Every structure is written in C-alpha cells, then in structure tokens.
C-alpha cells in the first residue's frame, strides 16, 4: 500500500537525494564523535499513508524509538520525526558508541539510552541541516523523547496524534556501518500535509534546475 505511484520519478529521485545528503552529514558527525569511520546509507525509501507506516517497519519486534517534534523558524510545528532501531541494532549501536566489544550490551541501561539519544540528536540535526541547505525549509528538532516497545506500537502511538488520516509519511530505511558492523534502522518523517507538499515541490524544482 505505497503512495510511491502518486509521485513522479523526479520527486522520488529528489527525495533520495535529500536522504543521501542528510545521511552524509550524519555520517561525518558520527565519525567525529566516535573517532572512527562511519558510513550511513539510505538504501530504500517509501512514501506511504500515515495509517500504513507501521507495516513498513521490520521486524515487528522490540525496538527503541526516539521521537522529535519538528518546528519551523517561528516555533510552529511543521512535522514530526521518529527514529526506530530494532532492539538488536540499538544494542549494537550502543556498543559502537561506547567503544565496547560488539555483543557486550545485553540490555539498554541509562548509559546506553544516553548514547542512543545523542545519536538521535546527530541524525535528526543532520537531516534538518539538509532540509535547510537544500530547500531553505527550517526543521528544528525538539529534545528527543525515548520510547521502548514493539516497533509497530511505537509508530501507531505517534501516528494517532499526527495529521489527518490521509497524511503521508516518508520512511527512510537506513544502514550505519563501520569497518566490521552494520546497524539497521528507520527514519520516519511525518510532515504536516502542507509541509510535505512544499518539500516535494521544492525538491522537484531543484532537480529540474540542476538538469
């Protein structure tokens, strides 16, 4: 149940460019944070109805969720963003951040939670920088709200509070890797309907302008 077929190829390509720019910024910041090379890729994305977002989050198991309210330059909400890491990936990410041997973390305690929230701040700020630099659209993230639970329940919890039933979400599937490890996650952008329309229009204009 994807809405990709309602978007032009140009719009989808532009969204991928947006994701790639945001992930490149994030990889640079994370590499500096932990003093080792990190690569972040966005291998796939979907634009789906808000009500169907949870069906694109795999696996349907325990996950860490980091929720951010996005504000424009005037302090008005222009969207929401949810970072979802399956539990195994969250623990692996914690090991990478805290310079532990991979597999050391068996449960997410205060230290791991703090590290993951810092990663969340970096990732979301990087995508905000990409939005401002590429589009001139301001998306200032609030401090993150930490959640832990079944992945689908995390998404359904915020989707029930966001927008209209016809609203759409952009789901970026992400992959963070160092020399030997890979961490998978999902960056779910839930813009207000008018904000999404603006983003798509601006991205399409920019892509046409670059041709």
Buried (B, 14 or more C-beta within 10 A) or exposed (E): EBBEEEBEEBBBBBBBBBBBBBBBBBBBBBBEBBEEEBBBBBEEBBBBBBBBBBBBBEEEEBBBBBBBBBBBEEEEBBBBBBBBBBBBBBBBBBBBBBEBEBEEBEEBEEEBBEBBBBBBBBBBBBBBBBBBEBBEBBBBBBEBBBBEEBBBEBBEBBBEEBBEEEBBBBBBBBBBBBEEBEBBBBBBBBBBBEBBEBBBEBBBEBBEEEE
